């Protein structure tokens, strides 16, 4: 899977479920866009379901979920394992 594919899927999940947040680009800060802790938890669950893996507990830190780009990097690591 290519990085751009992952970014597109993550963006689609975000827009379909949290579209009112209006992330302008992949480097946009999700927290600044209005994501709160419940949005992030729901987003994580959707990502896990879509890509078929679970986030490691040690990686569930806010900085890893600040942008779609950071999340895409993590997803690529997990799906390539």
C-alpha positions as CSV (number, residue, x, y, z in Angstrom):
1,X,0.0,0.0,0.0
2,X,1.3,3.4,-0.9
3,X,1.5,6.4,1.5
4,X,-0.8,8.5,-0.7
5,X,-3.4,5.7,-0.6
6,X,-3.3,5.6,3.2
7,X,-3.6,9.4,3.4
8,X,-6.6,9.3,1.0
9,X,-8.4,6.6,3.1
10,X,-7.7,8.5,6.4
11,X,-8.9,11.7,4.8
12,X,-12.1,10.0,3.6
13,X,-12.7,8.5,7.1
14,X,-12.2,12.0,8.6
15,X,-14.5,13.7,6.1
16,X,-17.2,11.1,6.2
17,X,-17.4,11.1,10.0
18,X,-16.0,14.5,11.1
19,X,-16.5,16.6,8.1
20,X,-17.5,19.6,10.1
21,X,-13.9,19.8,11.3
22,X,-12.9,20.9,7.8
23,X,-9.3,19.7,7.7
24,X,-7.8,21.9,4.9
25,X,-4.8,19.7,4.1
26,X,-3.0,16.6,5.3
27,X,-0.6,18.6,7.5
28,X,-3.6,20.2,9.3
29,X,-3.6,19.9,13.1
30,X,-6.6,17.8,14.0
31,X,-6.7,19.2,17.5
32,X,-6.7,22.8,16.3
33,X,-9.4,21.8,13.8
34,X,-11.7,20.8,16.7
35,X,-11.0,17.1,17.4
36,X,-11.5,16.3,21.0
37,X,-10.6,13.2,22.9
38,X,-13.8,11.4,22.0
39,X,-13.3,12.2,18.3
40,X,-9.8,10.8,18.4
41,X,-10.9,7.6,20.1
42,X,-13.6,7.1,17.5
43,X,-11.2,7.9,14.7
44,X,-8.7,5.4,16.1
45,X,-11.4,2.7,16.2
46,X,-12.4,3.4,12.6
47,X,-8.8,3.2,11.5
48,X,-8.2,-0.1,13.4
49,X,-11.3,-1.5,11.7
50,X,-10.5,-0.3,8.3
51,X,-6.8,-1.4,8.3
52,X,-7.2,-4.5,10.5
53,X,-4.8,-3.8,13.3
54,X,-4.8,-2.4,16.8
55,X,-2.7,0.6,17.9
56,X,-0.1,-0.3,20.5
57,X,-0.9,1.2,23.9
58,X,2.5,2.9,24.0
59,X,1.7,4.7,20.8
60,X,-1.6,6.1,22.0
61,X,-0.2,9.6,22.7
62,X,-1.7,12.8,21.5
63,X,1.3,13.8,19.4
64,X,0.9,10.7,17.2
65,X,-2.6,11.9,16.3
66,X,-2.0,15.5,15.6
67,X,-2.3,15.2,11.8
68,X,-3.4,12.8,9.1
69,X,0.2,12.7,7.9
70,X,1.5,11.4,11.3
71,X,-1.3,8.9,11.5
72,X,-0.5,7.7,7.9
73,X,3.1,7.1,8.9
74,X,2.0,4.9,11.8
75,X,-0.6,3.0,9.7
76,X,2.0,2.3,7.1
77,X,4.4,0.9,9.7
78,X,1.6,-1.4,11.1
79,X,0.3,-2.7,7.8
80,X,3.8,-3.4,6.5
81,X,4.6,-5.6,9.5
